[in-house]
Amino acid sequence: MHCIFVHAQNQTYYISPEGSDANTGFSQGSAWQSVSKVNSIDFQPGDKILFKGQSTFSGSLQLVNTDRGTAENPIIISSYGTGKAIIDAGAANGVFAYNVGAVEIRNVAVRGNGAGNNNSSGLNFYMDQTTADLAHIVVDSVEASGFGKFGISIGSWGTTKGYHNVKILRSSAHDNGRAGITSYAEGSLYVHRNFYVGYCKAFRNTGRIEMTQTNTGSGIALSGIDGATIEFSEAYENGQYNGKVYGGPMGIWFYDVKNGVIQFCESHHNMAGKLADGGGFDLDGGCQNSVIQYCYSHENEGAGFAMLEYGSSNSFRNNTIRYNISQGDGRKNNEGGLAFWASDADHKIIDCQAYNNTIYTSNQNIISGTPAGFKVYDQHITGLKIRNNIFYATAGVNFTYCNTGFDTSQVLFQNNNYFSSSNTPRFIWASTPYYSLSAWKGASHGQETLGSLQLGTTIDPMLISAGTGGTINPAEGGDLTKLAAYKLQTVSPMINAGLSMRNLFNVEHGVRDFYNNQIALRPEANIGAHELRGSSVTFSGKVLLQGAYNPFTGTMNNTLNALGILKVNASAQPYNQEPFNYRGTELAGSHLFVSNPDIIDWVLIEIRTASNPLTVVARKAALLKQDGTIISSDSAATKITFEGIAPGSYYVSIRHRNHLGIRSAVLVDFSDGKGFYDFTQSGTACFQNLNYTATVQKGNVWLMRGGNANANSNVKFNGPANDQDRIQNVKMGGSISLVLSNQYSLEDINLDGKVKANGPGNDTDFLLNGILNGSTGSVYVEQL
């Protein structure tokens, strides 16, 4: 139980094995010694609790609702010095946060005494209070291992309230019992909001053989959420001791999640335990409007990619599996590369689809049963569409395994490629085998047709090197687009052989393929996960940002790079959020920032059609140098390549996270495949329907106008959603004396790595006087 301990907020406390609980804790020299001392204190907004790095502290760290952080000033638990501090919890929770929000746990390790001995969790955020939602949980660079329940767990029970704005970053959960990383809510409620899991690893979470009533041994399993994203994460070697017979673990999956996205992830060598599941990726019971895309599954005992409706009280509908690759999945229990199952007539799979996936099904390393490229378990399905997929099979495996027949209103196959490398195709339909595409089509009554068109092919898709994918490790910086084995050769018959999802079926297929080739608005489509293009263009250009521009040097400051902020906080492009919603995977290795110290920040380039400049056909994030030169994030080249864009004329727009976007005033000539545009040299270089609102002149050059701390379409000092309020009240909690350092944030409008509202170089003064020319009533509007 915490005692009452009154102190000012924003205090830093140190804990060291060499300290004493009789000390103040206010410095390293007067550090506390124990976890129990920390548990006795009620912490205030902005307090930091720092354990000595590479030291071990016994006990279970406890936070309760009298620990009062805020979203703007959370309570932070971390390490100081070198390395991670270790909290050795024994048989208890590593950190137990009960009915507490506004907490950040960073750069620590929590350890239990083994999954077979411990019956708790590493980080356990739990709420049952009914008065309010709890916001702002951040887990960053945490290692959680040796716990009988979960490595990292965020859940609620007995309440309709939930956690909002949760981030789990760069963390690992391994050698735990029930799962690595998880969330849950009572029943089938979507009480949580806005969860993000990125760059995480979950491995060797083995399951619990004695637990037979629920599946155990998953890697990352999220539920109870409206708005969830898992990306750049990896799950492997989970599930070995799952004890449930008719249900099992998965590597990475959702259940009872709506508006969820799983993308850019790898899941491999996961196990079923007893008799079921053990697959790579899954959208499970109660999922709605969710998608698995750009992911790689391989060598799992269960399905590569699955939709499984266990019987949730939420309907399962409008879910999508697209542009993924499966290699050698389904090694046990007759599983499939793609698999679908719904429990009964009251719990169906409704209006879902799987398109443009590449599924390689192999006879290697089979444990039991016969794998299939596609498997459906029962009839409780309606409106499932399977289109434009490559099913590549080696000898002795099945293209399809269906224990019942389906009419086309239940399951519809259209324009898939079925290639047998051994020339021994086999389709199981209503438990009957068919040994050719034509025989299966004859028995399946309308499959692989579109009106009078006969669809489906059995020709070699001409993949680069099927079956040799290997392991990529995206959580450690591995680039899934380097998975060359499943690219199409340039003479592949799959190129331009696909059905257009948009034009024929009004399906918005996303903006890219597995390999980050842009596919927006292209009328043709390929079959499989690779939208190989025969044409591309390059763009070179210059642009200057007002926030970083120094009129005395004629260049932009490189402070974000010089302080290491870009390397640490922006190694990946930052435009994957509103209002940009760009899903590109551009990364800049730390060596790029070191070898190019004049890089200042990221920009987003958009290519727009000549007929309608509001229509974007391609986008790419790139880096900006001090002199305004735009360079690529992978090689620092001054030519940015856009695949799948034919030579011609296009408008080009440049956007920045806290500046107003601009567009070329005229069409840029790409007729020879190369385009160049300088946005800095003239006031007429940018489109203007409101005189010079998105640009500003400094001397002889023109700049993108800064100050857009809200990342919306305007800059202003007063009125609803104004930028001054975002800086001073939202970011800084109303404090004019607070200085936030080492910032990569929208509110840092002068790009100096700090956010402050008072004193030299403060952001509110720069907003009012440097950008708005002293006018509190001026409003400058973006012009794209």
Long-range contacts (C-beta under 8 A, 24 or more apart in sequence): 2-39, 2-40, 2-41, 2-42, 2-62, 2-64, 2-66, 2-67, 3-40, 3-41, 3-42, 4-42, 5-40, 5-41, 5-42, 7-44, 8-44, 9-44, 9-45, 9-46, 9-47, 9-73, 10-44, 10-45, 10-46, 10-47, 10-73, 11-44, 11-46, 11-47, 11-48, 12-47, 12-48, 12-50, 13-38, 13-41, 13-47, 13-48, 13-49, 13-50, 14-50, 14-52, 14-80, 15-49, 15-50, 15-51, 15-52, 15-57, 15-85, 16-51, 16-52, 16-55, 17-52, 17-55, 17-56, 17-57, 18-52, 28-52, 28-80, 34-59, 35-59, 35-60, 35-61, 35-87, 42-66, 42-67, 42-68, 43-67, 43-68, 43-69, 43-75, 44-68, 44-69, 45-69, 45-70, 45-72, 45-73, 45-74, 45-75, 45-102, 45-733, 46-73, 46-74, 46-75, 46-76, 47-75, 47-76, 48-75, 48-76, 48-77, 48-78, 49-75, 49-76, 49-77, 49-78, 50-77, 50-78, 50-79, 50-80, 51-77, 51-78, 51-79, 51-80, 51-85, 51-87, 51-108, 52-79, 52-80, 52-81, 52-85, 53-79, 53-80, 53-81, 53-82, 53-83, 53-84, 53-85, 53-107, 54-81, 54-82, 54-83, 54-84, 54-85, 54-86, 55-85, 55-86, 56-85, 56-86, 56-87, 56-88, 57-85, 57-86, 57-87, 57-88, 58-88, 58-90, 59-87, 59-88, 59-89, 59-92, 60-87, 60-89, 60-90, 60-92, 60-93, 60-94, 60-95, 60-96, 60-120, 61-87, 61-94, 61-95, 61-96, 62-95, 62-96, 62-98, 63-95, 63-96, 63-97, 63-98, 63-100, 63-103, 64-98, 64-99, 64-100, 65-98, 65-99, 65-100, 65-129, 67-100, 67-103, 68-102, 69-100, 69-101, 69-102, 69-103, 69-136, 70-102, 70-136, 70-733, 71-101, 71-102, 71-135, 71-136, 71-165, 72-730, 72-731, 72-732, 72-733, 73-102, 73-733, 74-102, 74-103, 74-104, 74-136, 74-138, 75-102, 75-103, 75-104, 76-103, 76-104, 76-105, 76-106, 77-103, 77-104, 77-105, 77-106, 77-108, 78-104, 78-105, 78-106, 78-107, 78-108, 79-106, 79-107, 79-108, 84-108, 84-109, 84-141, 84-143, 85-109, 86-110, 86-111, 87-111, 89-113, 89-118, 89-120, 89-122, 89-147, 90-118, 91-117, 91-118, 91-119, 91-120, 92-118, 92-120, 93-120, 93-121, 93-122, 93-123, 93-124, 93-147, 94-120, 94-121, 94-122, 94-123, 94-124, 94-144, 94-147, 95-122, 95-123, 95-124, 96-120, 96-124, 96-126, 97-123, 97-124, 97-125, 97-126, 98-126, 98-127, 99-126, 99-127, 99-128, 99-129, 99-134, 100-125, 100-134, 101-133, 101-134, 101-135, 101-136, 101-137, 101-163, 102-134, 102-135, 102-136, 102-137, 103-136, 103-137, 103-138, 104-136, 104-137, 104-138, 104-139, 104-140, 105-138, 105-139, 105-140, 105-142, 106-138, 106-139, 106-140, 106-141, 106-142, 107-140, 107-141, 107-142, 108-142, 108-143, 109-142, 109-143, 109-144, 109-145, 110-142, 110-143, 110-144, 110-145, 110-147, 111-144, 111-145, 111-146, 112-145, 112-146, 112-147, 112-148, 112-176, 113-146, 114-146, 114-148, 114-175, 115-146, 115-147, 115-148, 115-175, 115-176, 115-177, 115-205, 115-206, 115-208, 116-148, 116-177, 117-148, 118-146, 118-147, 118-148, 118-149, 118-177, 119-148, 119-149, 120-147, 120-148, 120-149, 121-147, 121-149, 121-150, 121-151, 121-152, 121-153, 121-176, 122-146, 122-147, 122-150, 122-151, 122-152, 122-153, 122-173, 122-176, 123-151, 123-152, 123-153, 124-149, 124-150, 124-153, 125-153, 125-154, 125-155, 125-163, 126-153, 126-155, 126-156, 126-157, 127-155, 127-156, 127-159, 127-161, 127-162, 127-163, 128-156, 128-157, 128-158, 128-159, 129-159, 129-161, 130-158, 130-159, 130-160, 130-161, 131-161, 132-161, 133-161, 133-162, 133-163, 133-164, 133-191, 133-193, 134-161, 134-162, 134-163, 134-164, 135-163, 135-164, 135-165, 136-164, 136-165, 137-163, 137-165, 137-166, 137-167, 138-166, 138-167, 138-169, 139-167, 139-168, 139-169, 139-171, 140-167, 140-168, 140-169, 140-170, 140-171, 141-169, 141-170, 141-171, 142-171, 142-172, 143-171, 143-172, 143-173, 143-174, 144-171, 144-172, 144-173, 144-174, 144-176, 144-180, 145-172, 145-173, 145-174, 145-175, 145-176, 146-175, 146-176, 147-176, 147-177, 148-176, 148-177, 148-178, 148-208, 149-176, 149-177, 149-178, 149-179, 150-176, 150-178, 150-179, 150-180, 150-181, 150-182, 151-176, 151-179, 151-180, 151-181, 151-202, 151-205, 152-180, 152-181, 152-182, 153-181, 153-182, 153-183, 153-184, 154-182, 154-183, 154-192, 154-195, 155-182, 155-183, 155-184, 155-185, 155-224, 156-184, 156-185, 156-186, 156-191, 156-192, 156-224, 157-184, 157-185, 157-186, 158-186, 159-186, 159-191, 160-189, 160-191, 161-191, 162-189, 162-191, 162-192, 162-193, 162-224, 163-192, 163-193, 163-195, 164-192, 164-193, 164-194, 165-193, 165-194, 166-192, 166-194, 166-195, 166-196, 167-195, 167-196, 167-197, 167-198, 168-195, 168-196, 168-197, 168-198, 168-200, 169-196, 169-197, 169-198, 169-199, 169-200, 170-198, 170-199, 170-200, 170-475, 171-200, 171-201, 172-200, 172-201, 172-202, 172-203, 173-200, 173-201, 173-202, 173-205, 174-201, 174-202, 174-203, 174-204, 174-205, 175-204, 175-205, 175-206, 176-205, 176-206, 177-205, 177-206, 177-207, 177-208, 177-216, 177-217, 178-205, 178-207, 178-208, 178-211, 178-216, 178-217, 178-218, 179-205, 179-216, 179-217, 179-218, 179-219, 179-220, 179-221, 179-238, 179-249, 180-205, 180-218, 180-219, 180-220, 180-235, 180-238, 181-219, 181-220, 181-221, 181-222, 182-218, 182-220, 182-221, 182-222, 182-223, 183-221, 183-222, 183-223, 183-224, 183-225, 184-223, 184-224, 185-223, 185-224, 185-256, 187-313, 188-256, 188-285, 188-286, 188-312, 188-313, 188-314, 189-224, 189-256, 190-224, 190-225, 190-226, 190-256, 190-257, 190-258, 190-314, 191-224, 192-224, 192-225, 192-226, 192-228, 193-225, 193-226, 193-227, 194-227, 194-228, 195-222, 195-225, 195-227, 195-228, 195-229, 196-228, 196-229, 197-222, 197-228, 197-229, 197-230, 197-231, 197-233, 198-229, 198-230, 198-231, 198-232, 198-233, 199-232, 199-233, 199-474, 199-475, 200-233, 200-234, 200-475, 201-233, 201-234, 201-235, 201-475, 201-476, 202-233, 202-234, 202-235, 202-238, 202-251, 202-252, 203-234, 203-235, 203-236, 203-237, 203-238, 204-237, 204-238, 205-238, 205-239, 206-238, 206-239, 206-240, 206-241, 207-238, 207-239, 207-240, 207-241, 207-242, 207-243, 207-249, 207-273, 208-241, 208-242, 208-243, 209-241, 209-242, 209-243, 209-273, 210-243, 211-243, 211-244, 212-243, 212-244, 212-245, 213-244, 214-244, 214-247, 215-242, 215-244, 215-247, 215-248, 215-249, 215-276, 215-277, 216-241, 216-242, 216-243, 216-244, 216-249, 216-273, 217-241, 217-242, 217-248, 217-249, 217-271, 217-273, 218-249, 218-250, 218-251, 218-253, 219-249, 219-250, 219-251, 219-252, 219-267, 219-270, 220-251, 220-252, 220-253, 221-249, 221-250, 221-252, 221-253, 221-254, 221-255, 222-253, 222-254, 222-257, 222-260, 223-254, 223-255, 223-256, 223-257, 223-286, 224-256, 224-257, 225-254, 225-256, 225-257, 225-258, 225-260, 226-257, 226-258, 226-259, 227-258, 227-259, 227-260, 228-254, 228-257, 228-259, 228-260, 228-261, 229-260, 229-261, 229-262, 229-263, 230-260, 230-261, 230-262, 230-263, 230-265, 231-261, 231-262, 231-263, 231-264, 231-265, 232-264, 232-265, 232-474, 232-475, 232-572, 232-585, 233-265, 233-266, 233-474, 233-475, 234-265, 234-266, 234-267, 234-268, 234-473, 234-474, 234-475, 234-476, 235-265, 235-266, 235-267, 235-268, 235-270, 235-280, 236-266, 236-267, 236-268, 236-269, 236-270, 237-269, 237-270, 237-271, 238-270, 238-271, 239-270, 239-271, 239-272, 239-273, 239-277, 239-278, 239-301, 240-271, 240-273, 241-273, 242-271, 242-272, 242-273, 242-274, 242-277, 242-278, 243-273, 243-274, 244-273, 244-274, 244-276, 245-274, 245-275, 245-276, 246-275, 246-276, 247-276, 247-277, 247-310, 248-272, 248-273, 248-274, 248-275, 248-276, 248-277, 248-278, 248-302, 249-273, 249-277, 249-278, 250-277, 250-278, 250-279, 250-280, 250-281, 250-282, 250-284, 250-302, 250-306, 251-279, 251-280, 251-281, 251-297, 251-300, 252-280, 252-281, 252-282, 252-295, 253-281, 253-282, 253-283, 253-284, 254-282, 254-283, 254-284, 254-287, 254-290, 255-282, 255-283, 255-284, 255-285, 255-286, 255-287, 255-310, 255-312, 256-285, 256-286, 256-287, 256-312, 256-314, 257-283, 257-286, 257-287, 257-288, 257-290, 258-287, 258-288, 258-289, 258-290, 258-314, 259-288, 259-289, 259-290, 260-287, 260-289, 260-290, 260-291, 261-290, 261-291, 261-293, 262-290, 262-291, 262-292, 262-293, 262-295, 263-291, 263-292, 263-293, 263-294, 263-295, 263-583, 264-294, 264-295, 264-474, 264-480, 264-585, 265-295, 265-296, 265-474, 266-295, 266-296, 266-297, 266-298, 266-471, 266-472, 266-473, 266-474, 266-478, 266-480, 267-295, 267-296, 267-297, 267-300, 268-296, 268-297, 268-298, 268-299, 268-300, 268-471, 269-298, 269-299, 269-300, 270-300, 270-301, 270-302, 271-300, 271-301, 272-301, 272-302, 272-332, 272-333, 275-333, 276-302, 276-333, 277-302, 277-303, 277-306, 277-308, 278-302, 278-332, 278-335, 279-303, 279-304, 279-305, 279-306, 279-329, 279-330, 279-335, 279-339, 280-304, 280-305, 280-326, 280-329, 281-305, 281-306, 281-321, 281-324, 282-306, 282-307, 282-308, 283-307, 283-308, 283-316, 283-319, 283-321, 284-308, 284-309, 284-310, 285-309, 285-310, 285-311, 285-312, 285-314, 285-316, 285-343, 285-347, 286-312, 286-313, 286-314, 286-315, 286-316, 287-316, 287-319, 288-314, 288-315, 288-316, 288-317, 288-318, 288-319, 289-317, 289-318, 289-319, 290-319, 290-320, 291-319, 291-320, 291-321, 291-322, 292-320, 292-321, 292-322, 292-324, 293-320, 293-321, 293-322, 293-323, 293-324, 293-510, 294-323, 294-324, 294-480, 294-512, 294-513, 294-514, 294-585, 295-324, 295-325, 295-480, 296-324, 296-325, 296-327, 296-469, 296-472, 296-480, 296-483, 297-324, 297-325, 297-326, 297-327, 297-329, 297-337, 298-325, 298-326, 298-327, 298-328, 298-329, 298-469, 298-471, 299-327, 299-328, 299-329, 299-331, 299-365, 300-329, 300-330, 300-331, 301-330, 301-331, 301-332, 301-333, 301-335, 301-367, 302-329, 302-330, 302-332, 302-333, 302-335, 302-339, 303-329, 303-330, 303-335, 303-336, 303-337, 303-338, 303-339, 303-375, 304-329, 304-330, 304-336, 304-337, 304-338, 304-339, 304-359, 305-337, 305-338, 305-339, 305-354, 305-357, 306-338, 306-339, 306-340, 306-341, 307-339, 307-340, 307-341, 307-349, 307-352, 308-339, 308-340, 308-341, 308-342, 309-341, 309-342, 309-343, 309-347, 309-348, 309-349, 309-380, 310-343, 310-347, 311-343, 311-344, 311-347, 312-347, 315-348, 315-350, 316-342, 316-347, 316-348, 316-349, 316-350, 316-352, 317-349, 317-350, 317-351, 317-352, 318-350, 318-351, 318-352, 319-352, 319-353, 320-352, 320-353, 320-354, 320-355, 321-353, 321-354, 321-355, 321-357, 322-353, 322-354, 322-355, 322-356, 322-357, 322-509, 322-510, 323-356, 323-357, 323-510, 323-512, 323-513, 323-514, 323-529, 324-357, 324-358, 324-514, 324-529, 325-357, 325-358, 325-359, 325-360, 325-469, 325-483, 325-486, 325-514, 325-529, 326-357, 326-358, 326-359, 326-360, 326-361, 327-360, 327-362, 327-466, 327-467, 327-469, 327-485, 327-486, 328-360, 328-361, 328-362, 328-364, 328-365, 328-467, 329-361, 329-371, 330-361, 330-369, 330-371, 330-372, 330-375, 331-365, 331-366, 331-367, 331-371, 332-366, 332-367, 332-368, 332-369, 333-368, 333-369, 334-368, 334-369, 334-370, 334-371, 334-372, 334-375, 334-401, 335-369, 335-371, 335-372, 335-375, 336-361, 336-371, 336-372, 336-373, 336-374, 336-375, 336-401, 337-361, 337-371, 337-372, 337-373, 337-374, 337-391, 338-373, 338-374, 338-375, 338-386, 338-389, 339-374, 339-375, 339-376, 339-377, 340-375, 340-376, 340-377, 340-381, 340-384, 340-411, 341-376, 341-377, 341-378, 342-378, 342-380, 342-381, 343-380, 344-380, 345-380, 347-380, 348-380, 348-381, 348-382, 349-380, 349-381, 349-382, 349-384, 350-381, 350-382, 350-383, 351-382, 351-383, 351-384, 352-383, 352-384, 352-385, 353-384, 353-385, 353-386, 353-387, 353-507, 354-384, 354-385, 354-386, 354-387, 354-389, 355-385, 355-386, 355-387, 355-388, 355-389, 355-501, 355-507, 355-509, 356-387, 356-388, 356-389, 356-498, 356-501, 356-509, 356-513, 356-525, 356-526, 356-527, 356-528, 356-529, 356-531, 357-389, 357-390, 357-528, 357-529, 358-389, 358-390, 358-392, 358-463, 358-486, 358-514, 358-528, 358-529, 358-530, 359-389, 359-390, 359-391, 359-392, 360-392, 360-466, 360-467, 360-469, 360-486, 361-391, 361-392, 361-393, 361-394, 361-397, 361-398, 361-399, 362-394, 362-397, 362-467, 363-394, 363-395, 363-396, 363-397, 364-394, 364-467, 370-396, 370-397, 370-398, 370-401, 371-397, 371-398, 372-397, 372-398, 372-399, 372-400, 372-401, 372-428, 373-397, 373-398, 373-399, 373-400, 373-418, 374-399, 374-400, 374-401, 375-400, 375-401, 375-402, 376-400, 376-401, 376-402, 376-403, 376-404, 376-406, 376-411, 377-403, 378-403, 378-404, 379-404, 379-406, 379-410, 381-406, 381-410, 381-411, 382-409, 382-410, 383-409, 383-410, 384-410, 384-411, 384-412, 385-412, 385-414, 385-505, 386-411, 386-412, 386-413, 386-414, 386-416, 387-413, 387-414, 387-415, 387-416, 387-498, 387-499, 387-501, 387-505, 388-414, 388-415, 388-416, 388-498, 388-499, 388-501, 388-525, 388-526, 388-527, 388-528, 389-416, 389-417, 389-527, 389-528, 390-416, 390-417, 390-419, 390-461, 390-463, 390-494, 390-527, 390-528, 390-529, 391-416, 391-417, 391-418, 391-419, 392-419, 392-421, 392-461, 392-463, 392-466, 393-418, 393-419, 393-420, 393-421, 393-425, 394-420, 394-421, 394-422, 394-467, 395-420, 395-421, 395-422, 395-424, 396-422, 396-424, 397-426, 398-426, 398-427, 398-428, 399-425, 399-426, 399-427, 400-427, 400-428, 400-429, 400-440, 401-428, 402-428, 402-429, 402-430, 402-431, 403-428, 403-430, 403-431, 404-430, 404-431, 405-429, 405-430, 405-443, 405-444, 405-445, 406-444, 407-445, 407-446, 408-445, 408-446, 408-447, 412-446, 412-447, 413-444, 413-447, 413-448, 413-456, 414-448, 414-449, 414-450, 414-455, 414-499, 415-448, 415-450, 415-455, 415-456, 415-497, 415-498, 415-499, 415-527, 416-448, 416-455, 416-456, 416-527, 417-456, 417-457, 417-458, 417-459, 417-461, 417-494, 417-497, 417-527, 417-528, 418-456, 418-457, 418-458, 419-458, 419-459, 419-460, 419-461, 420-458, 421-466, 425-458, 450-499, 450-504, 455-499, 457-493, 457-497, 459-493, 460-493, 461-488, 461-492, 461-493, 461-494, 461-527, 461-528, 462-488, 462-489, 462-491, 462-492, 462-493, 462-494, 463-487, 463-488, 463-489, 463-492, 463-528, 464-488, 464-489, 477-587, 477-589, 479-585, 479-587, 480-514, 480-585, 481-514, 481-515, 481-516, 481-585, 483-514, 486-514, 486-528, 486-529, 486-530, 487-515, 487-530, 487-532, 488-526, 488-528, 488-530, 488-532, 490-532, 490-534, 492-532, 494-526, 494-527, 494-528, 494-530, 495-526, 495-532, 495-534, 496-524, 496-525, 496-526, 497-526, 497-527, 498-524, 498-525, 498-526, 498-527, 499-525, 500-524, 500-525, 501-525, 510-583, 511-583, 511-619, 512-583, 512-584, 516-584, 516-585, 517-643, 517-644, 518-617, 518-618, 518-619, 518-620, 518-642, 518-643, 518-644, 518-645, 519-644, 520-616, 520-617, 520-618, 521-609, 521-615, 521-617, 522-644, 531-644, 533-643, 533-644, 535-644, 535-645, 535-646, 535-647, 535-673, 536-641, 536-642, 536-643, 536-644, 536-645, 536-673, 537-607, 537-641, 537-642, 537-645, 537-646, 537-647, 537-650, 537-670, 537-673, 537-674, 537-675, 538-639, 538-640, 538-641, 538-642, 538-673, 538-674, 538-675, 539-605, 539-607, 539-630, 539-639, 539-640, 539-642, 539-652, 539-668, 539-670, 539-675, 539-676, 539-677, 540-630, 540-638, 540-639, 540-640, 540-674, 540-675, 540-676, 541-605, 541-630, 541-652, 541-654, 541-676, 541-677, 541-678, 541-679, 542-627, 542-628, 542-629, 542-630, 542-678, 542-679, 542-680, 543-603, 543-624, 543-628, 543-630, 543-654, 543-662, 543-679, 543-680, 543-704, 544-628, 544-679, 544-680, 544-701, 544-702, 544-703, 544-704, 545-600, 545-601, 545-624, 545-656, 545-659, 545-703, 545-704, 545-706, 545-751, 546-659, 546-696, 546-698, 546-703, 546-704, 546-705, 546-706, 546-707, 546-770, 546-771, 547-658, 547-659, 547-706, 547-707, 547-749, 547-750, 547-751, 547-766, 548-600, 548-601, 548-750, 548-751, 549-698, 549-703, 551-698, 551-699, 554-699, 554-701, 555-626, 555-627, 556-600, 556-624, 556-626, 556-627, 556-628, 556-751, 557-600, 557-626, 557-751, 557-752, 558-597, 558-598, 558-599, 558-600, 558-626, 559-751, 559-752, 559-753, 560-600, 560-601, 560-744, 560-751, 560-753, 561-593, 561-597, 561-598, 561-599, 561-600, 562-597, 563-742, 563-753, 564-593, 565-742, 565-743, 565-744, 565-753, 566-593, 566-599, 566-601, 566-744, 567-593, 567-594, 569-744, 570-601, 570-602, 570-744, 573-602, 573-604, 573-621, 573-633, 574-602, 574-621, 574-657, 574-744, 575-602, 575-604, 575-621, 575-655, 575-657, 578-711, 579-711, 579-712, 579-713, 580-604, 580-655, 580-657, 580-711, 582-619, 582-621, 584-619, 584-620, 584-621, 586-620, 586-621, 586-622, 586-633, 586-634, 587-633, 587-634, 588-623, 588-633, 588-634, 592-623, 592-633, 592-636, 595-636, 596-623, 596-625, 596-631, 596-636, 598-625, 598-626, 598-627, 599-623, 599-624, 599-625, 599-631, 600-624, 600-625, 600-626, 600-751, 601-656, 601-657, 601-751, 602-633, 602-656, 602-657, 603-630, 603-654, 603-655, 603-656, 604-654, 604-655, 604-656, 605-630, 605-640, 605-652, 605-653, 605-654, 606-652, 606-653, 606-654, 606-655, 607-642, 607-645, 607-650, 607-651, 607-652, 608-650, 608-651, 608-652, 608-653, 608-663, 609-650, 609-651, 610-648, 610-649, 610-650, 610-651, 610-667, 613-651, 613-663, 613-687, 613-784, 614-784, 616-653, 617-645, 617-650, 618-642, 618-644, 618-645, 628-680, 630-654, 639-674, 645-670, 647-671, 647-672, 647-673, 650-675, 651-687, 652-677, 653-784, 654-679, 654-704, 655-784, 656-704, 657-711, 657-746, 658-706, 658-707, 658-708, 658-709, 658-711, 658-746, 658-747, 658-748, 658-749, 659-704, 659-705, 659-706, 659-707, 659-708, 660-693, 660-694, 660-704, 660-705, 660-706, 660-708, 660-713, 660-714, 660-715, 660-780, 660-781, 660-782, 660-783, 661-694, 661-704, 661-782, 661-783, 661-784, 662-686, 662-687, 662-694, 662-695, 662-704, 662-783, 662-784, 663-687, 663-783, 663-784, 679-704, 686-783, 687-783, 687-784, 688-783, 689-783, 690-781, 690-783, 693-780, 693-781, 693-782, 693-783, 694-780, 694-781, 694-782, 694-783, 696-771, 705-771, 705-780, 706-749, 706-750, 706-766, 706-771, 707-749, 707-766, 707-767, 707-771, 707-772, 707-780, 708-746, 708-749, 708-782, 709-746, 709-747, 709-749, 709-763, 709-767, 710-746, 711-746, 713-781, 713-782, 714-779, 714-780, 714-781, 714-782, 715-767, 715-771, 715-772, 715-779, 715-780, 716-772, 716-778, 716-779, 716-780, 717-767, 717-768, 717-772, 717-775, 717-776, 717-777, 717-778, 718-776, 718-777, 719-779, 723-749, 723-767, 724-764, 724-767, 724-768, 727-755, 727-757, 727-763, 727-764, 727-767, 728-757, 728-764, 731-755, 732-756, 732-757
